[in-house]
Amino acid sequence: MKILAIETSLAACSAAFVQGDTPLAHRFEVIGRGHGEALIPMIEAARVQAGIEFADLDLIAVSVGPGTFTGVRVGVATARALALAAHVPTRGFVSLEILAAGAVQSGAVPAGTGVTAVFDARRGEVYHQTFGPDLVAATPPALNTLEDAARLTPPVTGVLVGTGAGLLHGHLTNLGKPWTVADGPDQPDARVLAALATKAANDGLQPPAPGLDHPVRPLYIRPPDAKLPGDRGGN
């Protein structure tokens, strides 16, 4: 199964092509801003290295967030456009799961240990999600204050990963919850996303049929800051 994976939810921009469990090409760069300008050239460079055409793909996997509004939108819009042009199905994956899986794959999370992925959402808030062993979701992806995130994190032994791990750790310690901070990746990576998509396919989870009837959609937990002209928030 040939898969293109796209991840742009945070400061990093990445793309990966795989065929089954075989990596074909991978690009990863922490750019902060400018995902819209960087993504297409990155995908094209990786496609040329992989030696395949978009029409040869069986699936386009994309991170749907949570993350930065612009980054998530760029990734999802690009995946939808490529899928429509090449008549290829798409599948969305949560960025927090991608980061948690990357930490497990890197060895930053010991086998059989739970992991909580945490992104710094600013304003004293974090995006967070907890997974048990084998990356089974124990909580849904959520946006909360640090205090509420700590309260909602299960009281088990586990590892925190991500840009908000250090922020959340102190609050968990105050509650007596035995979590530690991983020395591992803090950005989701398309290479990990490709592995998750391959596993989903091997497990028999079929993506929707290609086209606009079943498009992937961003996971916007926090509403955008931009408001329409004349919108005073009265509704």
Secondary structure, DSSP 8 states (H G I E B T S, - for coil): -EEEEEE-SSSEEEEEEEETTEEEEEEEEE-SS-HHHHHHHHHHHHHHHHT--GGG-SEEEEE--SS-HHHHHHHHHHHHHHHHHHT--EEEE-HHHHHHHHHHHHTSS-TT-EEEEEEE-STTEEEEEEE-GGG-BSS--EEEEHHHHHHHS-SS-EEEESTTHHHHHHHHHHTT--EEE-SS--S--HHHHHHHHHHHHHTT-----SSTTS------SS--S---TT--S--
